């Protein structure tokens, strides 16, 4: 059986990741905890920070879908093809010897 490989969000590490996080914050009316940022390697990592920032009553069933659309807006990635394990940075960035999260 083939192993599932999550598609990348496609952020480039050239500042677009900051724009994407700011877009998420604006769309949901929250400020994400930047202390979490060094650990943000996947879409799920950022989504967990969003959940922590949102009041319970704002956690609607379509939350992941809305989040994915906003996160992928500038990259051309298809929101329906990313999942919580999707790396934030494009695969090429991982081949350059980067370690740690993209927000270090």
Biopython code that builds the backbone (N, CA, C, O; Angstrom):
import numpy as np
from Bio.PDB.StructureBuilder import StructureBuilder

atoms = [
    (1, "UNK", "N", (0.846, -1.183, 0.000)),
    (1, "UNK", "CA", (0.000, 0.000, 0.000)),
    (1, "UNK", "C", (0.890, 1.245, 0.000)),
    (1, "UNK", "O", (1.846, 1.332, 0.771)),
    (2, "UNK", "N", (0.579, 2.177, -0.842)),
    (2, "UNK", "CA", (1.389, 3.384, -0.963)),
    (2, "UNK", "C", (1.200, 4.297, 0.242)),
    (2, "UNK", "O", (0.096, 4.448, 0.766)),
    (3, "UNK", "N", (2.296, 4.895, 0.663)),
    (3, "UNK", "CA", (2.253, 5.839, 1.785)),
    (3, "UNK", "C", (1.715, 7.175, 1.287)),
    (3, "UNK", "O", (2.090, 7.634, 0.209)),
    (4, "UNK", "N", (0.829, 7.806, 2.075)),
    (4, "UNK", "CA", (0.277, 9.107, 1.725)),
    (4, "UNK", "C", (1.334, 10.180, 1.959)),
    (4, "UNK", "O", (1.929, 10.258, 3.034)),
    (5, "UNK", "N", (1.555, 10.997, 0.952)),
    (5, "UNK", "CA", (2.471, 12.124, 1.076)),
    (5, "UNK", "C", (1.631, 13.393, 0.952)),
    (5, "UNK", "O", (0.962, 13.609, -0.059)),
    (6, "UNK", "N", (1.673, 14.220, 1.976)),
    (6, "UNK", "CA", (0.892, 15.453, 1.974)),
    (6, "UNK", "C", (1.503, 16.465, 1.021)),
    (6, "UNK", "O", (2.723, 16.607, 0.946)),
    (7, "UNK", "N", (0.648, 17.163, 0.300)),
    (7, "UNK", "CA", (1.104, 18.222, -0.603)),
    (7, "UNK", "C", (1.544, 19.434, 0.208)),
    (7, "UNK", "O", (0.982, 19.731, 1.262)),
    (8, "UNK", "N", (2.537, 20.113, -0.291)),
    (8, "UNK", "CA", (3.041, 21.324, 0.346)),
    (8, "UNK", "C", (2.071, 22.481, 0.141)),
    (8, "UNK", "O", (1.388, 22.567, -0.880)),
    (9, "UNK", "N", (2.027, 23.365, 1.131)),
    (9, "UNK", "CA", (1.265, 24.606, 0.979)),
    (9, "UNK", "C", (1.924, 25.468, -0.089)),
    (9, "UNK", "O", (1.251, 26.248, -0.763)),
    (10, "UNK", "N", (3.231, 25.329, -0.244)),
    (10, "UNK", "CA", (3.940, 26.015, -1.320)),
    (10, "UNK", "C", (4.518, 27.369, -0.972)),
    (10, "UNK", "O", (4.894, 28.132, -1.862)),
    (11, "UNK", "N", (4.593, 27.676, 0.305)),
    (11, "UNK", "CA", (5.217, 28.947, 0.697)),
    (11, "UNK", "C", (6.700, 28.885, 0.364)),
    (11, "UNK", "O", (7.309, 27.817, 0.418)),
    (12, "UNK", "N", (7.275, 30.019, 0.024)),
    (12, "UNK", "CA", (8.641, 30.032, -0.467)),
    (12, "UNK", "C", (9.709, 30.401, 0.525)),
    (12, "UNK", "O", (10.894, 30.277, 0.214)),
    (13, "UNK", "N", (9.340, 30.853, 1.712)),
    (13, "UNK", "CA", (10.351, 31.286, 2.655)),
    (13, "UNK", "C", (10.943, 32.634, 2.288)),
    (13, "UNK", "O", (12.005, 33.011, 2.782)),
    (14, "UNK", "N", (10.249, 33.356, 1.420)),
    (14, "UNK", "CA", (10.743, 34.651, 0.946)),
    (14, "UNK", "C", (9.882, 35.805, 1.448)),
    (14, "UNK", "O", (9.864, 36.885, 0.859)),
    (15, "UNK", "N", (9.180, 35.562, 2.532)),
    (15, "UNK", "CA", (8.294, 36.576, 3.090)),
    (15, "UNK", "C", (6.830, 36.254, 2.876)),
    (15, "UNK", "O", (5.964, 36.790, 3.568)),
    (16, "UNK", "N", (6.544, 35.370, 1.910)),
    (16, "UNK", "CA", (5.147, 35.036, 1.668)),
    (16, "UNK", "C", (4.528, 34.287, 2.842)),
    (16, "UNK", "O", (3.312, 34.319, 3.032)),
    (17, "UNK", "N", (5.358, 33.617, 3.623)),
    (17, "UNK", "CA", (4.828, 32.927, 4.804)),
    (17, "UNK", "C", (4.315, 33.932, 5.837)),
    (17, "UNK", "O", (3.321, 33.673, 6.516)),
    (18, "UNK", "N", (4.982, 35.066, 5.954)),
    (18, "UNK", "CA", (4.534, 36.113, 6.875)),
    (18, "UNK", "C", (3.204, 36.693, 6.379)),
    (18, "UNK", "O", (2.277, 36.904, 7.161)),
    (19, "UNK", "N", (3.126, 36.945, 5.073)),
    (19, "UNK", "CA", (1.878, 37.449, 4.490)),
    (19, "UNK", "C", (0.733, 36.468, 4.712)),
    (19, "UNK", "O", (-0.390, 36.878, 5.005)),
    (20, "UNK", "N", (1.011, 35.184, 4.574)),
    (20, "UNK", "CA", (-0.026, 34.162, 4.762)),
    (20, "UNK", "C", (-0.523, 34.143, 6.201)),
    (20, "UNK", "O", (-1.727, 34.038, 6.436)),
    (21, "UNK", "N", (0.386, 34.241, 7.166)),
    (21, "UNK", "CA", (-0.003, 34.244, 8.579)),
    (21, "UNK", "C", (-0.813, 35.500, 8.884)),
    (21, "UNK", "O", (-1.824, 35.435, 9.583)),
    (22, "UNK", "N", (-0.376, 36.630, 8.368)),
    (22, "UNK", "CA", (-1.127, 37.875, 8.582)),
    (22, "UNK", "C", (-2.520, 37.786, 7.969)),
    (22, "UNK", "O", (-3.480, 38.300, 8.543)),
    (23, "UNK", "N", (-2.642, 37.139, 6.808)),
    (23, "UNK", "CA", (-3.955, 36.970, 6.172)),
    (23, "UNK", "C", (-4.864, 36.092, 7.030)),
    (23, "UNK", "O", (-6.059, 36.364, 7.146)),
    (24, "UNK", "N", (-4.308, 35.047, 7.628)),
    (24, "UNK", "CA", (-5.081, 34.186, 8.537)),
    (24, "UNK", "C", (-5.549, 35.001, 9.735)),
    (24, "UNK", "O", (-6.712, 34.920, 10.131)),
    (25, "UNK", "N", (-4.651, 35.778, 10.304)),
    (25, "UNK", "CA", (-5.018, 36.603, 11.463)),
    (25, "UNK", "C", (-6.137, 37.590, 11.117)),
    (25, "UNK", "O", (-7.096, 37.737, 11.874)),
    (26, "UNK", "N", (-6.009, 38.259, 9.977)),
    (26, "UNK", "CA", (-7.051, 39.221, 9.565)),
    (26, "UNK", "C", (-8.386, 38.522, 9.336)),
    (26, "UNK", "O", (-9.424, 38.999, 9.794)),
    (27, "UNK", "N", (-8.364, 37.408, 8.638)),
    (27, "UNK", "CA", (-9.601, 36.716, 8.281)),
    (27, "UNK", "C", (-10.365, 36.223, 9.505)),
    (27, "UNK", "O", (-11.596, 36.211, 9.512)),
    (28, "UNK", "N", (-9.632, 35.817, 10.536)),
    (28, "UNK", "CA", (-10.278, 35.257, 11.718)),
    (28, "UNK", "C", (-10.330, 36.232, 12.889)),
    (28, "UNK", "O", (-10.883, 35.913, 13.941)),
    (29, "UNK", "N", (-9.751, 37.429, 12.706)),
    (29, "UNK", "CA", (-9.807, 38.439, 13.747)),
    (29, "UNK", "C", (-9.055, 38.060, 15.011)),
    (29, "UNK", "O", (-9.494, 38.355, 16.122)),
    (30, "UNK", "N", (-7.910, 37.398, 14.827)),
    (30, "UNK", "CA", (-7.104, 36.955, 15.970)),
    (30, "UNK", "C", (-5.646, 37.350, 15.748)),
    (30, "UNK", "O", (-5.258, 37.768, 14.657)),
    (31, "UNK", "N", (-4.862, 37.211, 16.789)),
    (31, "UNK", "CA", (-3.413, 37.317, 16.693)),
    (31, "UNK", "C", (-2.851, 35.979, 17.144)),
    (31, "UNK", "O", (-3.094, 35.536, 18.266)),
    (32, "UNK", "N", (-2.096, 35.343, 16.256)),
    (32, "UNK", "CA", (-1.495, 34.061, 16.610)),
    (32, "UNK", "C", (-0.314, 34.286, 17.537)),
    (32, "UNK", "O", (0.366, 35.309, 17.455)),
    (33, "UNK", "N", (-0.076, 33.337, 18.406)),
    (33, "UNK", "CA", (1.008, 33.424, 19.374)),
    (33, "UNK", "C", (2.339, 33.181, 18.658)),
    (33, "UNK", "O", (2.637, 32.056, 18.256)),
    (34, "UNK", "N", (3.126, 34.232, 18.502)),
    (34, "UNK", "CA", (4.403, 34.120, 17.790)),
    (34, "UNK", "C", (5.416, 33.256, 18.540)),
    (34, "UNK", "O", (6.437, 32.868, 17.971)),
    (35, "UNK", "N", (5.150, 32.955, 19.795)),
    (35, "UNK", "CA", (6.025, 32.021, 20.511)),
    (35, "UNK", "C", (5.914, 30.618, 19.913)),
    (35, "UNK", "O", (6.820, 29.800, 20.071)),
    (36, "UNK", "N", (4.809, 30.345, 19.229)),
    (36, "UNK", "CA", (4.617, 29.048, 18.568)),
    (36, "UNK", "C", (5.344, 28.981, 17.223)),
    (36, "UNK", "O", (5.614, 27.891, 16.718)),
    (37, "UNK", "N", (5.659, 30.128, 16.649)),
    (37, "UNK", "CA", (6.162, 30.205, 15.279)),
    (37, "UNK", "C", (7.381, 29.329, 14.979)),
    (37, "UNK", "O", (7.422, 28.740, 13.899)),
    (38, "UNK", "N", (8.365, 29.208, 15.852)),
    (38, "UNK", "CA", (9.502, 28.353, 15.505)),
    (38, "UNK", "C", (9.122, 26.892, 15.256)),
    (38, "UNK", "O", (9.865, 26.161, 14.600)),
    (39, "UNK", "N", (7.982, 26.468, 15.772)),
    (39, "UNK", "CA", (7.534, 25.092, 15.574)),
    (39, "UNK", "C", (6.595, 24.901, 14.403)),
    (39, "UNK", "O", (6.173, 23.778, 14.128)),
    (40, "UNK", "N", (6.263, 25.968, 13.713)),
    (40, "UNK", "CA", (5.341, 25.864, 12.582)),
    (40, "UNK", "C", (6.052, 25.283, 11.368)),
    (40, "UNK", "O", (6.774, 25.988, 10.663)),
    (41, "UNK", "N", (5.845, 24.014, 11.136)),
    (41, "UNK", "CA", (6.403, 23.367, 9.953)),
    (41, "UNK", "C", (5.312, 22.870, 9.016)),
    (41, "UNK", "O", (5.548, 22.695, 7.821)),
    (42, "UNK", "N", (4.124, 22.644, 9.554)),
    (42, "UNK", "CA", (3.022, 22.130, 8.744)),
    (42, "UNK", "C", (1.800, 23.036, 8.863)),
    (42, "UNK", "O", (1.717, 23.877, 9.758)),
    (43, "UNK", "N", (0.865, 22.849, 7.953)),
    (43, "UNK", "CA", (-0.396, 23.582, 8.026)),
    (43, "UNK", "C", (-1.101, 23.275, 9.348)),
    (43, "UNK", "O", (-1.728, 24.157, 9.933)),
    (44, "UNK", "N", (-1.004, 22.056, 9.811)),
    (44, "UNK", "CA", (-1.629, 21.668, 11.076)),
    (44, "UNK", "C", (-1.036, 22.392, 12.269)),
    (44, "UNK", "O", (-1.742, 22.674, 13.237)),
    (45, "UNK", "N", (0.252, 22.696, 12.213)),
    (45, "UNK", "CA", (0.887, 23.439, 13.309)),
    (45, "UNK", "C", (0.285, 24.841, 13.422)),
    (45, "UNK", "O", (-0.017, 25.308, 14.520)),
    (46, "UNK", "N", (0.116, 25.500, 12.288)),
    (46, "UNK", "CA", (-0.468, 26.845, 12.292)),
    (46, "UNK", "C", (-1.943, 26.769, 12.678)),
    (46, "UNK", "O", (-2.443, 27.624, 13.408)),
    (47, "UNK", "N", (-2.633, 25.743, 12.187)),
    (47, "UNK", "CA", (-4.048, 25.569, 12.511)),
    (47, "UNK", "C", (-4.233, 25.378, 14.018)),
    (47, "UNK", "O", (-5.189, 25.901, 14.592)),
    (48, "UNK", "N", (-3.334, 24.637, 14.661)),
    (48, "UNK", "CA", (-3.408, 24.452, 16.116)),
    (48, "UNK", "C", (-3.276, 25.798, 16.831)),
    (48, "UNK", "O", (-3.976, 26.048, 17.812)),
    (49, "UNK", "N", (-2.386, 26.660, 16.348)),
    (49, "UNK", "CA", (-2.247, 27.993, 16.936)),
    (49, "UNK", "C", (-3.510, 28.818, 16.716)),
    (49, "UNK", "O", (-3.923, 29.585, 17.586)),
    (50, "UNK", "N", (-4.119, 28.653, 15.543)),
    (50, "UNK", "CA", (-5.378, 29.344, 15.273)),
    (50, "UNK", "C", (-6.460, 28.872, 16.242)),
    (50, "UNK", "O", (-7.189, 29.689, 16.804)),
    (51, "UNK", "N", (-6.565, 27.571, 16.439)),
    (51, "UNK", "CA", (-7.559, 27.043, 17.381)),
    (51, "UNK", "C", (-7.350, 27.607, 18.782)),
    (51, "UNK", "O", (-8.315, 27.930, 19.476)),
    (52, "UNK", "N", (-6.100, 27.726, 19.193)),
    (52, "UNK", "CA", (-5.803, 28.281, 20.515)),
    (52, "UNK", "C", (-6.198, 29.750, 20.621)),
    (52, "UNK", "O", (-6.558, 30.221, 21.700)),
    (53, "UNK", "N", (-6.132, 30.472, 19.508)),
    (53, "UNK", "CA", (-6.437, 31.903, 19.508)),
    (53, "UNK", "C", (-7.936, 32.193, 19.377)),
    (53, "UNK", "O", (-8.407, 33.256, 19.781)),
    (54, "UNK", "N", (-8.670, 31.250, 18.814)),
    (54, "UNK", "CA", (-10.104, 31.460, 18.584)),
    (54, "UNK", "C", (-10.931, 31.138, 19.822)),
    (54, "UNK", "O", (-10.617, 30.197, 20.552)),
    (55, "UNK", "N", (-11.980, 31.907, 20.061)),
    (55, "UNK", "CA", (-12.913, 31.512, 21.117)),
    (55, "UNK", "C", (-13.627, 30.221, 20.690)),
    (55, "UNK", "O", (-13.815, 29.975, 19.499)),
    (56, "UNK", "N", (-14.012, 29.418, 21.649)),
    (56, "UNK", "CA", (-14.662, 28.128, 21.378)),
    (56, "UNK", "C", (-15.840, 28.289, 20.416)),
    (56, "UNK", "O", (-16.008, 27.486, 19.499)),
    (57, "UNK", "N", (-16.643, 29.315, 20.624)),
    (57, "UNK", "CA", (-17.847, 29.485, 19.807)),
    (57, "UNK", "C", (-17.539, 29.814, 18.345)),
    (57, "UNK", "O", (-18.431, 29.734, 17.501)),
    (58, "UNK", "N", (-16.314, 30.175, 18.037)),
    (58, "UNK", "CA", (-15.932, 30.487, 16.663)),
    (58, "UNK", "C", (-15.439, 29.261, 15.899)),
    (58, "UNK", "O", (-15.143, 29.356, 14.708)),
    (59, "UNK", "N", (-15.350, 28.135, 16.555)),
    (59, "UNK", "CA", (-14.848, 26.900, 15.923)),
    (59, "UNK", "C", (-15.981, 26.199, 15.188)),
    (59, "UNK", "O", (-16.660, 25.332, 15.738)),
    (60, "UNK", "N", (-16.169, 26.592, 13.940)),
    (60, "UNK", "CA", (-17.245, 26.056, 13.115)),
    (60, "UNK", "C", (-16.756, 24.844, 12.322)),
    (60, "UNK", "O", (-15.551, 24.658, 12.151)),
    (61, "UNK", "N", (-17.690, 24.020, 11.837)),
    (61, "UNK", "CA", (-17.301, 22.829, 11.071)),
    (61, "UNK", "C", (-16.469, 23.124, 9.821)),
    (61, "UNK", "O", (-15.676, 22.283, 9.398)),
    (62, "UNK", "N", (-16.639, 24.299, 9.232)),
    (62, "UNK", "CA", (-15.897, 24.633, 8.015)),
    (62, "UNK", "C", (-14.581, 25.355, 8.298)),
    (62, "UNK", "O", (-13.979, 25.921, 7.385)),
    (63, "UNK", "N", (-14.136, 25.343, 9.534)),
    (63, "UNK", "CA", (-12.951, 26.112, 9.925)),
    (63, "UNK", "C", (-11.707, 25.697, 9.142)),
    (63, "UNK", "O", (-10.983, 26.557, 8.640)),
    (64, "UNK", "N", (-11.446, 24.391, 9.030)),
    (64, "UNK", "CA", (-10.261, 23.944, 8.288)),
    (64, "UNK", "C", (-10.326, 24.421, 6.840)),
    (64, "UNK", "O", (-9.332, 24.905, 6.299)),
    (65, "UNK", "N", (-11.489, 24.287, 6.215)),
    (65, "UNK", "CA", (-11.641, 24.683, 4.817)),
    (65, "UNK", "C", (-11.356, 26.165, 4.635)),
    (65, "UNK", "O", (-10.624, 26.548, 3.722)),
    (66, "UNK", "N", (-11.919, 26.994, 5.486)),
    (66, "UNK", "CA", (-11.674, 28.442, 5.418)),
    (66, "UNK", "C", (-10.198, 28.744, 5.619)),
    (66, "UNK", "O", (-9.620, 29.544, 4.883)),
    (67, "UNK", "N", (-9.591, 28.112, 6.608)),
    (67, "UNK", "CA", (-8.171, 28.290, 6.903)),
    (67, "UNK", "C", (-7.315, 27.905, 5.691)),
    (67, "UNK", "O", (-6.418, 28.655, 5.303)),
    (68, "UNK", "N", (-7.587, 26.747, 5.095)),
    (68, "UNK", "CA", (-6.791, 26.264, 3.961)),
    (68, "UNK", "C", (-6.890, 27.207, 2.767)),
    (68, "UNK", "O", (-5.893, 27.451, 2.088)),
    (69, "UNK", "N", (-8.075, 27.735, 2.508)),
    (69, "UNK", "CA", (-8.254, 28.675, 1.393)),
    (69, "UNK", "C", (-7.390, 29.915, 1.614)),
    (69, "UNK", "O", (-6.715, 30.375, 0.694)),
    (70, "UNK", "N", (-7.410, 30.443, 2.810)),
    (70, "UNK", "CA", (-6.639, 31.658, 3.115)),
    (70, "UNK", "C", (-5.142, 31.366, 3.070)),
    (70, "UNK", "O", (-4.376, 32.152, 2.512)),
    (71, "UNK", "N", (-4.721, 30.254, 3.647)),
    (71, "UNK", "CA", (-3.298, 29.909, 3.692)),
    (71, "UNK", "C", (-2.726, 29.697, 2.287)),
    (71, "UNK", "O", (-1.571, 30.038, 2.034)),
    (72, "UNK", "N", (-3.519, 29.143, 1.383)),
    (72, "UNK", "CA", (-3.048, 28.828, 0.028)),
    (72, "UNK", "C", (-3.246, 29.966, -0.962)),
    (72, "UNK", "O", (-2.833, 29.852, -2.116)),
    (73, "UNK", "N", (-3.856, 31.038, -0.546)),
    (73, "UNK", "CA", (-4.252, 32.108, -1.455)),
    (73, "UNK", "C", (-3.115, 32.631, -2.331)),
    (73, "UNK", "O", (-3.335, 32.893, -3.514)),
    (74, "UNK", "N", (-1.941, 32.785, -1.804)),
    (74, "UNK", "CA", (-0.840, 33.382, -2.568)),
    (74, "UNK", "C", (0.094, 32.366, -3.211)),
    (74, "UNK", "O", (1.030, 32.744, -3.915)),
    (75, "UNK", "N", (-0.149, 31.089, -2.978)),
    (75, "UNK", "CA", (0.810, 30.096, -3.455)),
    (75, "UNK", "C", (0.367, 29.329, -4.688)),
    (75, "UNK", "O", (1.195, 28.747, -5.389)),
    (76, "UNK", "N", (-0.916, 29.323, -4.957)),
    (76, "UNK", "CA", (-1.414, 28.523, -6.070)),
    (76, "UNK", "C", (-1.705, 27.084, -5.681)),
    (76, "UNK", "O", (-2.200, 26.310, -6.499)),
    (77, "UNK", "N", (-1.402, 26.716, -4.440)),
    (77, "UNK", "CA", (-1.744, 25.368, -3.972)),
    (77, "UNK", "C", (-3.262, 25.253, -3.898)),
    (77, "UNK", "O", (-3.956, 26.240, -3.653)),
    (78, "UNK", "N", (-3.757, 24.076, -4.106)),
    (78, "UNK", "CA", (-5.195, 23.836, -4.038)),
    (78, "UNK", "C", (-5.576, 23.531, -2.601)),
    (78, "UNK", "O", (-5.119, 22.539, -2.032)),
    (79, "UNK", "N", (-6.407, 24.372, -2.012)),
    (79, "UNK", "CA", (-6.763, 24.199, -0.600)),
    (79, "UNK", "C", (-7.329, 22.819, -0.280)),
    (79, "UNK", "O", (-7.097, 22.293, 0.808)),
    (80, "UNK", "N", (-8.056, 22.238, -1.203)),
    (80, "UNK", "CA", (-8.636, 20.920, -0.972)),
    (80, "UNK", "C", (-7.622, 19.798, -0.988)),
    (80, "UNK", "O", (-7.944, 18.670, -0.617)),
    (81, "UNK", "N", (-6.404, 20.087, -1.410)),
    (81, "UNK", "CA", (-5.362, 19.065, -1.486)),
    (81, "UNK", "C", (-4.363, 19.127, -0.340)),
    (81, "UNK", "O", (-3.487, 18.269, -0.230)),
    (82, "UNK", "N", (-4.490, 20.137, 0.513)),
    (82, "UNK", "CA", (-3.588, 20.165, 1.674)),
    (82, "UNK", "C", (-4.318, 19.584, 2.879)),
    (82, "UNK", "O", (-5.547, 19.574, 2.943)),
    (83, "UNK", "N", (-3.537, 19.110, 3.813)),
    (83, "UNK", "CA", (-4.078, 18.550, 5.048)),
    (83, "UNK", "C", (-3.187, 18.995, 6.203)),
    (83, "UNK", "O", (-2.181, 19.666, 5.973)),
    (84, "UNK", "N", (-3.529, 18.640, 7.430)),
    (84, "UNK", "CA", (-2.719, 19.112, 8.561)),
    (84, "UNK", "C", (-1.243, 18.731, 8.490)),
    (84, "UNK", "O", (-0.410, 19.416, 9.084)),
    (85, "UNK", "N", (-0.902, 17.671, 7.791)),
    (85, "UNK", "CA", (0.504, 17.256, 7.688)),
    (85, "UNK", "C", (1.243, 17.950, 6.545)),
    (85, "UNK", "O", (2.441, 17.731, 6.364)),
    (86, "UNK", "N", (0.549, 18.777, 5.777)),
    (86, "UNK", "CA", (1.180, 19.453, 4.638)),
    (86, "UNK", "C", (2.272, 20.418, 5.099)),
    (86, "UNK", "O", (2.019, 21.293, 5.927)),
    (87, "UNK", "N", (3.494, 20.259, 4.561)),
    (87, "UNK", "CA", (4.554, 21.203, 4.907)),
    (87, "UNK", "C", (4.191, 22.608, 4.439)),
    (87, "UNK", "O", (3.578, 22.773, 3.384)),
    (88, "UNK", "N", (4.564, 23.609, 5.212)),
    (88, "UNK", "CA", (4.298, 24.990, 4.821)),
    (88, "UNK", "C", (5.154, 25.410, 3.640)),
    (88, "UNK", "O", (4.664, 26.044, 2.705)),
    (89, "UNK", "N", (6.419, 25.061, 3.680)),
    (89, "UNK", "CA", (7.347, 25.488, 2.635)),
    (89, "UNK", "C", (7.338, 24.517, 1.476)),
    (89, "UNK", "O", (7.112, 23.319, 1.650)),
    (90, "UNK", "N", (7.587, 25.048, 0.288)),
    (90, "UNK", "CA", (7.695, 24.219, -0.905)),
    (90, "UNK", "C", (8.805, 23.205, -0.698)),
    (90, "UNK", "O", (9.788, 23.496, -0.016)),
    (91, "UNK", "N", (8.668, 22.054, -1.259)),
    (91, "UNK", "CA", (9.636, 20.960, -1.087)),
    (91, "UNK", "C", (11.072, 21.405, -1.359)),
    (91, "UNK", "O", (11.993, 20.961, -0.672)),
    (92, "UNK", "N", (11.274, 22.266, -2.339)),
    (92, "UNK", "CA", (12.627, 22.709, -2.679)),
    (92, "UNK", "C", (13.321, 23.355, -1.491)),
    (92, "UNK", "O", (14.541, 23.258, -1.363)),
    (93, "UNK", "N", (12.567, 24.010, -0.621)),
    (93, "UNK", "CA", (13.167, 24.658, 0.544)),
    (93, "UNK", "C", (13.755, 23.635, 1.498)),
    (93, "UNK", "O", (14.758, 23.905, 2.159)),
    (94, "UNK", "N", (13.133, 22.446, 1.577)),
    (94, "UNK", "CA", (13.627, 21.413, 2.478)),
    (94, "UNK", "C", (14.912, 20.792, 1.951)),
    (94, "UNK", "O", (15.678, 20.211, 2.720)),
    (95, "UNK", "N", (15.154, 20.906, 0.668)),
    (95, "UNK", "CA", (16.355, 20.337, 0.076)),
    (95, "UNK", "C", (17.564, 21.258, 0.177)),
    (95, "UNK", "O", (18.649, 20.911, -0.291)),
    (96, "UNK", "N", (17.387, 22.422, 0.779)),
    (96, "UNK", "CA", (18.485, 23.384, 0.918)),
    (96, "UNK", "C", (19.162, 23.290, 2.276)),
    (96, "UNK", "O", (19.964, 24.152, 2.635)),
    (97, "UNK", "N", (18.842, 22.247, 3.029)),
    (97, "UNK", "CA", (19.513, 22.050, 4.301)),
    (97, "UNK", "C", (18.920, 22.829, 5.452)),
    (97, "UNK", "O", (19.547, 22.934, 6.507)),
    (98, "UNK", "N", (17.700, 23.390, 5.278)),
    (98, "UNK", "CA", (17.055, 24.128, 6.364)),
    (98, "UNK", "C", (16.679, 23.166, 7.474)),
    (98, "UNK", "O", (16.268, 22.034, 7.220)),
    (99, "UNK", "N", (16.822, 23.620, 8.688)),
    (99, "UNK", "CA", (16.335, 22.869, 9.823)),
    (99, "UNK", "C", (15.461, 23.776, 10.646)),
    (99, "UNK", "O", (15.578, 25.000, 10.580)),
    (100, "UNK", "N", (14.590, 23.179, 11.417)),
    (100, "UNK", "CA", (13.680, 23.988, 12.238)),
    (100, "UNK", "C", (12.531, 24.496, 11.397)),
    (100, "UNK", "O", (12.445, 24.206, 10.204)),
    (101, "UNK", "N", (11.655, 25.251, 12.019)),
    (101, "UNK", "CA", (10.476, 25.770, 11.336)),
    (101, "UNK", "C", (10.809, 26.907, 10.390)),
    (101, "UNK", "O", (11.876, 27.514, 10.482)),
    (102, "UNK", "N", (9.891, 27.191, 9.485)),
    (102, "UNK", "CA", (10.132, 28.254, 8.524)),
    (102, "UNK", "C", (10.031, 29.648, 9.120)),
    (102, "UNK", "O", (10.302, 30.631, 8.432)),
    (103, "UNK", "N", (9.654, 29.750, 10.366)),
    (103, "UNK", "CA", (9.438, 31.053, 10.975)),
    (103, "UNK", "C", (10.520, 31.391, 12.003)),
    (103, "UNK", "O", (10.297, 32.207, 12.897)),
    (104, "UNK", "N", (11.674, 30.773, 11.876)),
    (104, "UNK", "CA", (12.776, 31.048, 12.810)),
    (104, "UNK", "C", (13.421, 32.370, 12.504)),
    (104, "UNK", "O", (14.366, 32.769, 13.185)),
]
sb = StructureBuilder()
sb.init_structure("model")
sb.init_model(0)
sb.init_chain("A")
sb.init_seg("    ")
for serial, (resi, resn, name, xyz) in enumerate(atoms, 1):
    if name == "N":
        sb.init_residue(resn, " ", resi, " ")
    sb.init_atom(name, np.array(xyz, "f"), 0.0, 1.0, " ", f" {name:<3s}", serial, name[0])
structure = sb.get_structure()
